[in-house]
Amino acid sequence: MTSPAIEERDLTGPDPRVLVDATAVPADRGGVGRYVDGLLVALAERGADLAVVCQRSDAERYSRMTGSAEVVPGPAAIAHRPARLAWEQTGLPLVAAQVGARVLHSPHYTMPLRCGLPVVVTVHDATFFTEPEMHSSVKGTFFRSATRTALRRAARVVTPSRATRDELVRLLDADAGRIDVAPHGVDSRTFRVPTDSETARVQARLGLAGQPYIAFLGMLEPRKNVPGLIRGWIRACEGRDQPPALVLAGGSGWDDTIDAAVAEVPSSLRVLRPGYLRFTDLPGYLGGAVLVAYPSHGEGFGLPVLEAMACGAPVLTTDRLSLPEVGGDAVAYTEPDPDAIAAALTALLDDPDRRAELGAAGHERSLQFTWAASAEAHLTAFRRALDA
């Protein structure tokens, strides 16, 4: 596998004043939140000419994070998605004019159709087209429409991986020349190899009392293949004197098949569903696991894999879409069916030397993914949008 690469770019010319629309960032700071937060901090550290519009509850936070950037709180009503989407069409262009922006960055699929300045849209994921059954019908319909609109109307489109760009070209006949690839970074201040006390604290908080565990982190949605992981883990634990627990951390999502899989867990095994964990607990949770398993059916990038690698955890994931771009040769791969997951888990559980090797290699590879490099790639997209 090759190391991550930012697309070839022209770094000449001044940075245009950019308004970043952060109003879609959720309070739980899931994947889109970590993307926007990491990007904004890196752009601010780079000295970019930056303005940010956000939810009122985030205004003070973004002011601290971005230093001299102009932060504009949006109206209170946009805390509700329908109102936010309506405001995006009318209020967001007014904010862009108010702050004197020359480029607008819409970092989560949608965009105002009449803005008066070039718009750059981030399209994170093509699985709404490749794996439509893995999304709710309402969500799938909405994001397929938003993606088509962005490809048709935006001055530039940003994707976090070559795989996502290539799928948009293959499936929607998108113009590859108008798509910029900007891999995500990882916040090394949050995601790092934990201390022994940090791992012990998280284990105590989870009630594991020193029991080894396999970790999953992510939204419990069909695409993440959590039922397949549960069934593979059950089979991998058969006959083990000290089987590891399985911890499924993250939002509850809408996968109604998880409960049926949990019902198959024998009484001798432990599966925990703690929901969201505090950010300060994530290094201890990921880095303290025997391994982190993320057998997704496909990702636009795979930020949980990168974050686990940064914490020094051995990672098992699938060789699907963008995930090999993130993991390279530093993670283990499996097919997403339970039998294959069971075989891969068994091999790793039986080989502590291999796990240690993957943990070290994953951490080393994670250092190649920085928000500073992602910010540079975004700035190139902003300049190209202005030129267009």
Number of C-alpha atoms within 10 A of each C-alpha: 10 10 13 19 15 16 14 10 13 12 12 8 8 10 16 17 19 24 29 23 25 25 24 22 21 15 11 15 13 17 18 18 18 19 22 20 21 21 23 25 20 22 23 19 15 12 14 20 17 22 24 26 22 23 23 17 13 19 18 12 13 23 15 12 17 21 14 15 20 15 23 21 18 24 14 12 13 19 18 10 12 11 13 20 18 13 18 22 16 14 16 23 21 15 20 24 14 10 18 13 20 20 24 29 24 25 25 22 24 23 27 21 15 12 19 14 16 23 27 30 27 26 26 22 25 25 22 20 19 13 14 16 13 19 18 15 11 8 12 18 14 14 19 17 14 17 26 16 16 24 22 13 18 22 23 26 33 26 26 25 27 23 22 23 25 18 19 25 15 12 11 14 11 18 15 14 8 16 25 27 24 26 27 26 25 26 19 16 7 16 24 23 23 22 13 11 10 19 22 18 16 21 21 13 12 15 11 17 12 10 14 17 22 23 25 28 24 22 21 23 22 22 19 22 22 26 22 22 28 23 19 22 28 24 18 22 19 12 8 8 7 11 20 24 22 23 24 24 20 19 18 17 11 13 19 13 13 19 10 10 16 17 9 11 16 10 8 10 15 16 19 16 15 14 16 17 16 9 13 12 18 24 26 24 31 31 28 26 27 23 27 26 31 26 27 24 21 24 21 22 25 24 23 19 26 25 26 33 33 30 26 28 35 30 30 24 25 23 20 19 23 21 27 23 21 27 28 18 16 23 24 21 23 22 17 24 16 22 18 16 27 22 17 20 24 17 14 19 19 10 11 13 11 14 22 16 15 24 25 18 21 28 22 14 20 26 15 15 21 18 24 21 20 23 25 20 22 24 22 22 27 28 23 18 22 17 9 10
